[in-house]
Amino acid sequence: MHVRHTIQPATPLNIIDVRFDQGIQIFTACTSTGYAVYRAWPLTLLRKRDLTKGTLSMVQPLHTSSLLFLVGGGRSPLYPPNKVIMYDDALGREVAELEFRERVLGLAARRGWLAVALKRRVVVYRFIDGVVARYREWETCVNMRGLMSLATAPESTLLAIPGRQTGHVQLIHLPPCPPPTPSPVQPSPISPHLPPPPIPAPGPPPMRTNSSAKAPISIILAHTTPLSTLCSPPSGRLLSTASERGTLIRVWDTSSGKLVRELRRGTDKAEIYGVAFRGDESEVCVWSDKGTVHVFKIGLPTPDTDRGAVGNRHSSLSPLSPFLRLPKYFASEWSYASYRLPGPTAHISLSSALNSGGDYPASEDAGEEEKCVVGWIQVPVHECEEEEVEEEVMQYQLVALTYSGCWYRLSVPSSSPNSQVLPSTVPSPAVPSTGAIRIPQPRDRDRTSHHHVSSKGKKKEKAESDGERVGRQCVLEEFRRFGRWDGWA
């Protein structure tokens, strides 16, 4: 008698919260079994802590220090959802506790400062030498997403929160914090030390304000519908906003309140999960529930160049806008590069490729149902000079973290107009025990082989169109998994 056994998949990893630190060097992930701290690149588990008495909804790191801000949540909260716990992971104990009369919806932190978002207000605290003091609070409109953005560079002061009216943004300037003197992360027996921080690429200087003069609160009329995202770079010079429609992302100058760029993600409604500025503030990436990551250039136009010279895609009818009254849609700026995150089927294919050592099979499966977080990192690559001498340079790349425990490292294509990103020629670090894999760029299938093209002009135009489409795709450099099916690596 033959008995047929049904193979049941292991319990999927359910990550409750994933957050990068302010410098995109580490990230935290919490599940129903506890939380862990990982190095952003190369992906390495630094330390973990199992929690048996309850679950967490937020784990916010403070740069690369051992201080974490915890908020309870889930079916069995470890802490009441109306409390923020300051936890020192090196000491393994709580060092402070903040209690409110309502549920905590969002956190933002930098050295010496903590901002807590509630339903209709944002409360800011200052902590120095273990002493936590309430600084001030501001009223907002209904902010169930816990939106706010805090500039984290030294001497930066910007705090952006929703305004009292729908679609408005308040610009608040806090006193600047002193230069950073972070303490090293204390490793656990299973965790190595963090590497020294990479040398940052030259970028704009941080914004400075006179702390003796009280800066007025500015209001930006960003959108007419409720906000869905707020993001600013570490310097606080720019601010990106998006509404619940999810079609447009607007970039503002925080010093003047003027609109710098209006970027179009798409035409259909979507939920934008987040926006991230590149370290030098020349590009911005956007990700949404459509399972795609879009990359835009935000370089400011000069008197010698027009809007099209920035590098973003435009409609073919946009040159006619000075002569014809075209709808605003035709003047939109579209992403010059994008990437579609694979869905569950492709994840299985990737895992099979890891075990077999084969190449990653191309898949059009998209992850519309999977939430993710994206950040910019700097990766060393090698550039060959004319004398065939390799020189190591730093390249900006993207790291995408999904809530199913998948880690993607993406490089932005260098074939786009005015792109300053160098092509990656160095193989990714292979770590067989954790399942690292170098992903070659998927080949675009020749769809014209099944159809007869009578005109050479049409065939040439089709080839150019296919080449342009391939050139706009980000390259998946490396795929890894953080965590395991039962919770941790």
C-alpha positions in Angstrom: 0.0 0.0 0.0 1.4 3.3 -1.1 0.9 6.2 1.2 1.2 9.6 -0.5 2.6 12.3 1.9 1.7 15.9 1.2 4.7 18.2 1.6 3.6 21.2 3.6 5.6 24.4 3.3 7.3 25.7 6.4 5.7 28.5 8.4 6.5 31.7 6.4 8.5 34.4 8.1 6.2 37.2 9.1 8.2 40.3 9.8 6.2 42.9 11.7 8.5 45.9 11.3 11.7 46.7 9.3 13.6 50.0 9.8 17.0 51.3 8.6 19.1 53.4 10.9 19.7 57.1 10.0 22.9 56.3 8.0 21.6 53.1 6.2 24.4 51.1 7.8 22.2 48.7 9.9 18.6 47.8 10.0 16.3 46.1 12.6 13.7 43.5 12.0 11.1 42.3 14.5 8.8 39.3 14.3 6.5 37.5 16.7 9.6 35.8 18.3 11.8 38.8 19.0 14.0 41.2 17.1 17.4 41.2 15.3 19.9 43.8 14.1 21.6 43.3 10.7 24.3 45.0 8.8 22.8 46.6 5.7 25.7 45.5 3.4 27.2 43.0 3.3 24.2 41.4 4.9 25.3 40.1 8.4 23.4 39.2 11.5 24.9 41.4 14.3 22.8 40.4 17.2 19.3 39.1 18.1 17.1 38.9 21.1 14.3 36.4 21.6 11.2 37.7 23.4 8.8 35.2 24.9 6.5 37.4 26.9 5.1 39.5 24.1 5.6 41.1 20.7 6.7 44.5 19.3 5.3 46.7 16.6 8.3 49.1 16.2 12.1 48.8 16.8 13.8 52.1 15.9 17.6 52.1 16.0 19.6 55.2 16.9 22.4 55.4 14.3 24.8 52.5 15.0 24.6 52.8 18.8 23.2 50.1 21.1 20.2 52.3 22.0 16.8 51.1 20.6 13.3 52.6 20.9 10.7 49.9 21.3 6.9 50.0 21.0 4.7 47.1 21.9 2.0 45.8 19.6 0.5 42.7 18.0 -1.8 40.1 19.6 0.2 40.0 22.8 2.1 43.3 23.2 5.3 43.2 25.3 4.7 46.8 26.3 1.5 48.9 26.2 1.0 50.4 22.7 0.9 53.9 24.4 4.5 53.6 25.7 8.0 54.2 24.1 10.8 52.2 25.8 14.4 53.3 25.5 16.3 50.0 25.5 20.1 49.6 25.7 20.8 46.4 23.9 24.4 46.3 25.2 23.2 46.3 28.8 20.1 44.2 28.1 17.8 46.4 30.0 15.4 49.4 29.8 16.9 52.8 30.5 13.8 55.1 30.1 10.1 55.0 29.5 7.7 57.5 27.9 4.0 57.1 28.4 1.1 58.8 26.6 -2.6 58.7 26.8 -3.0 57.3 23.3 -1.4 54.8 21.0 2.0 55.6 19.5 1.9 55.7 15.7 5.4 56.7 14.6 8.9 57.4 15.7 11.8 59.4 14.4 15.2 59.8 16.1 18.6 61.4 15.8 21.4 62.0 18.2 19.9 63.5 21.3 16.4 63.9 19.9 13.3 61.7 19.7 10.0 62.6 18.0 6.8 60.7 18.7 3.8 60.8 16.4 0.4 60.5 17.9 -3.1 60.8 16.3 -3.3 64.6 16.3 0.1 65.8 17.6 3.8 65.3 17.5 5.8 65.4 20.8 9.6 66.0 20.8 11.9 64.9 23.5 15.6 65.7 24.2 17.9 63.3 26.0 21.4 64.1 27.2 23.5 61.9 29.4 20.6 59.6 30.1 18.2 62.4 31.1 15.1 62.6 29.0 13.2 66.0 28.9 10.1 67.0 27.1 10.9 69.8 24.6 7.7 70.7 22.8 4.7 69.4 21.0 2.8 70.5 17.8 -0.7 69.8 16.6 -1.4 68.1 13.3 -4.3 66.8 11.3 -5.4 63.2 11.8 -2.1 61.3 11.3 -2.9 57.6 11.5 0.3 56.8 9.5 2.5 58.4 12.0 4.2 60.6 9.3 7.1 62.8 10.1 10.7 63.3 8.9 13.7 64.4 11.0 17.0 65.6 9.4 19.8 63.6 11.0 23.1 65.2 9.8 25.2 67.2 12.3 24.0 70.8 12.7 20.7 70.0 10.8 17.5 71.2 12.4 14.6 70.3 10.2 11.5 68.4 11.5 8.7 68.0 9.0 5.3 67.0 10.2 1.7 67.1 8.7 0.0 70.4 9.1 -3.3 71.1 10.7 -5.1 71.0 7.3 -5.2 68.1 5.0 -2.2 67.9 2.6 -0.2 70.6 4.4 3.2 70.2 5.9 4.7 72.1 8.8 8.5 72.8 8.7 9.9 73.1 12.3 13.5 73.9 13.1 14.9 72.3 16.2 18.1 73.4 17.9 21.1 71.8 16.1 22.7 68.8 17.9 26.5 68.7 18.5 28.9 66.8 16.3 28.4 63.0 16.5 30.4 61.0 19.0 28.7 57.6 18.6 29.7 54.7 20.8 30.5 51.5 19.0 27.9 48.8 18.8 28.4 46.2 21.5 28.5 42.8 19.8 27.0 39.7 21.2 28.9 36.4 21.2 27.4 35.5 17.8 27.9 39.0 16.3 31.0 40.6 14.9 31.8 44.3 15.3 30.4 46.8 12.8 32.9 47.9 10.2 34.1 51.5 10.2 31.6 53.7 8.5 32.3 54.3 4.8 33.7 57.6 3.7 30.7 59.6 2.5 30.6 60.9 -1.1 30.9 64.7 -1.4 27.5 66.2 -1.1 25.8 69.4 -0.1 26.8 70.9 3.2 24.4 70.6 6.1 21.9 73.4 6.7 22.8 75.7 9.5 20.5 77.9 11.4 21.0 80.5 14.1 20.0 78.7 17.3 19.7 82.0 19.2 16.9 83.3 16.9 13.6 81.4 16.9 12.9 80.1 13.4 9.3 80.6 12.3 7.2 77.6 11.5 6.7 77.4 7.7 3.7 75.8 6.0 3.9 74.1 2.6 0.7 73.5 0.7 1.9 70.2 -0.7 -1.3 68.4 -1.8 -5.1 68.6 -1.7 -5.5 65.0 -0.5 -4.1 63.4 2.7 -0.4 62.8 2.8 1.0 59.3 2.5 4.8 59.9 2.9 7.2 62.5 4.2 10.9 62.2 3.7 14.0 64.5 3.8 17.7 63.8 3.3 20.1 64.1 6.3 20.9 67.7 5.5 17.2 68.8 5.6 17.6 70.9 2.5 14.9 69.1 0.5 11.6 67.4 1.4 9.6 64.9 -0.6 5.8 64.5 -0.2 3.2 62.1 -1.7 -0.5 61.9 -1.3 -2.9 59.0 -1.0 -3.4 59.0 -4.7 0.1 57.9 -5.2 0.6 59.3 -8.7 2.9 62.3 -8.0 5.9 62.8 -5.8 6.8 66.4 -5.1 10.2 67.6 -4.0 10.4 70.9 -2.1 13.1 73.3 -1.1 12.7 73.7 2.7 14.4 77.0 2.9 12.1 78.8 0.4 9.1 76.4 0.3 9.3 76.3 -3.5 8.5 73.3 -5.6 11.8 71.8 -7.0 10.5 68.8 -8.9 7.2 67.1 -9.6 7.8 63.4 -10.4 5.2 61.0 -11.8 5.2 57.4 -10.5 2.3 56.4 -12.7 -1.3 57.1 -13.8 -3.2 54.6 -11.6 -3.8 55.0 -7.9 -1.2 53.3 -5.6 -0.1 53.4 -2.0 3.4 54.8 -1.8 5.3 53.0 1.0 8.3 55.4 1.1 10.8 57.7 -0.6 14.5 57.8 -0.1 17.1 60.4 -1.1 20.5 59.4 -2.4 23.4 60.5 -0.2 24.4 63.3 -2.5 20.8 64.4 -3.0 21.0 64.0 -6.8 18.5 61.2 -7.1 15.5 59.8 -5.2 13.8 56.4 -5.2 10.2 55.6 -4.7 8.5 52.3 -3.9 4.8 51.4 -3.6 2.3 48.5 -3.3 2.7 47.9 -7.1 5.9 46.0 -6.3 8.1 48.4 -8.2 11.0 50.7 -7.2 11.3 53.9 -9.4 14.5 56.0 -9.5 14.3 59.7 -10.5 17.0 62.4 -10.9 16.4 65.7 -9.1 19.3 67.8 -10.3 18.4 71.4 -10.5 18.2 73.0 -14.0 20.7 75.6 -15.0 20.4 78.6 -17.4 22.3 76.5 -20.0 20.1 73.5 -19.7 16.4 72.8 -19.8 14.2 70.4 -17.7 14.9 67.5 -20.1 18.6 67.6 -19.4 18.1 66.2 -15.9 17.8 62.7 -17.2 14.2 61.7 -16.3 12.0 60.4 -19.1 9.4 62.8 -20.6 6.5 62.4 -23.0 7.3 62.7 -26.7 4.9 65.6 -26.8 6.6 67.6 -24.1 8.7 69.7 -26.5 5.4 71.1 -27.9 4.3 72.4 -24.5 5.7 76.0 -25.1 3.6 76.2 -28.3 0.5 74.2 -27.4 -1.8 74.1 -24.3 -1.2 70.5 -23.5 -2.6 68.8 -20.3 -0.2 68.7 -17.4 0.2 65.0 -17.8 2.4 65.5 -20.9 4.8 67.7 -19.0 5.4 65.1 -16.3 8.8 63.6 -15.4 9.0 59.8 -15.3 11.5 57.6 -13.7 14.7 56.9 -15.7 15.2 53.6 -14.0 13.0 51.1 -12.2 12.9 47.5 -10.8 10.0 45.1 -10.2 10.4 43.1 -7.1 9.7 39.4 -7.6 6.7 37.9 -6.1 6.4 34.6 -4.1 6.8 32.4 -7.2 10.1 34.1 -8.1 11.3 33.8 -4.5 10.9 30.1 -4.8 12.9 30.2 -8.0 15.6 32.2 -6.4 15.8 29.8 -3.5 16.1 26.9 -5.9 18.9 28.7 -7.7 20.7 29.2 -4.4 20.6 25.5 -3.7 21.5 24.3 -7.2 24.0 27.0 -8.0 22.2 27.9 -11.2 21.3 31.2 -12.7 18.3 33.2 -11.7 15.4 32.4 -14.0 13.7 35.5 -15.4 10.2 36.0 -14.1 7.5 38.6 -14.6 5.8 37.8 -11.3 5.3 41.0 -9.2 5.0 41.4 -5.5 2.0 43.7 -5.2 1.0 42.2 -1.9 4.4 42.4 -0.2 5.5 45.5 1.6 9.1 46.6 1.4 11.6 49.2 2.6 14.4 50.6 0.4 17.6 52.5 1.2 20.7 53.8 -0.5 24.1 52.3 0.3 27.7 52.8 -1.0 29.4 49.8 -2.5 33.1 49.7 -3.5 33.6 48.8 -7.2 36.6 48.8 -9.5 37.1 51.1 -12.5 39.6 50.2 -15.2 41.7 53.2 -16.4 43.4 53.5 -19.8 46.6 51.9 -18.4 44.5 48.9 -17.2 45.0 49.8 -13.6 42.0 49.1 -11.4 41.0 51.9 -9.0 38.4 51.3 -6.3 35.6 53.8 -6.3 32.3 54.0 -4.4 29.0 53.4 -6.2 25.5 54.2 -4.9 23.3 51.1 -5.0 19.9 50.3 -3.6 18.9 47.7 -0.9 15.3 46.5 -0.8 14.0 44.7 2.3 10.7 42.8 2.0 8.5 41.8 4.9 8.9 38.2 3.9 12.6 38.3 4.7 14.1 38.9 1.2 17.1 41.1 0.7 17.8 42.6 -2.7 20.9 44.7 -3.8 20.2 46.7 -6.9 22.5 48.7 -9.1 21.2 51.6 -11.1 21.9 51.4 -14.9 24.7 53.6 -16.2 23.4 53.7 -19.7 20.7 56.3 -18.8 21.3 59.9 -19.8 23.6 62.0 -17.6 24.1 59.0 -15.3 27.1 59.2 -13.0 26.8 55.8 -11.6 29.6 53.4 -12.4 28.9 49.9 -13.7 29.5 47.2 -11.2 32.3 44.8 -12.2 33.2 43.2 -8.9 31.4 40.0 -8.0 29.3 40.1 -4.9 30.7 38.5 -1.8 29.7 34.9 -1.7 28.6 33.5 1.6 27.3 30.0 1.0 26.1 29.4 4.5 23.6 32.4 4.3 22.7 31.9 0.7 24.4 34.7 -1.2 24.0 34.7 -5.0 25.2 36.9 -7.8 22.3 37.6 -10.1 23.1 38.1 -13.8 21.0 40.6 -15.7 18.0 38.8 -17.2 18.0 38.7 -21.0 15.2 40.3 -22.9 13.4 37.8 -25.1 13.4 38.6 -28.8 9.7 38.9 -29.4 10.2 39.9 -33.0 11.4 36.4 -34.0 7.8 35.2 -34.2 6.6 38.1 -36.4 7.6 39.1 -39.8 8.7 42.8 -40.0 8.5 44.1 -43.6 10.0 47.5 -42.9 13.6 47.9 -41.8 12.7 51.2 -40.2 10.1 49.5 -38.0 12.5 46.8 -37.1 15.2 49.4 -36.2 12.7 51.4 -34.2 11.6 48.2 -32.4 15.2 47.3 -31.5 15.9 50.8 -30.2 12.7 50.7 -28.1 13.7 47.3 -26.6 17.2 48.5 -25.9 15.8 51.6 -24.2 13.5 49.4 -22.0 16.3 47.1 -21.0 18.6 50.1 -20.2 16.0 51.5 -17.8 16.0 48.4 -15.7 18.0 48.3 -12.4 20.2 45.2 -12.2 19.8 42.7 -9.4 23.3 42.3 -8.1 22.7 40.0 -5.1 19.8 38.2 -3.5 19.8 37.1 0.1 17.4 36.1 2.9 17.5 37.6 6.4 15.9 35.4 8.9 14.7 31.9 8.5 11.2 30.3 8.2 11.0 29.8 12.0 12.1 33.4 12.7 15.8 33.9 12.7 19.0 32.9 10.9 
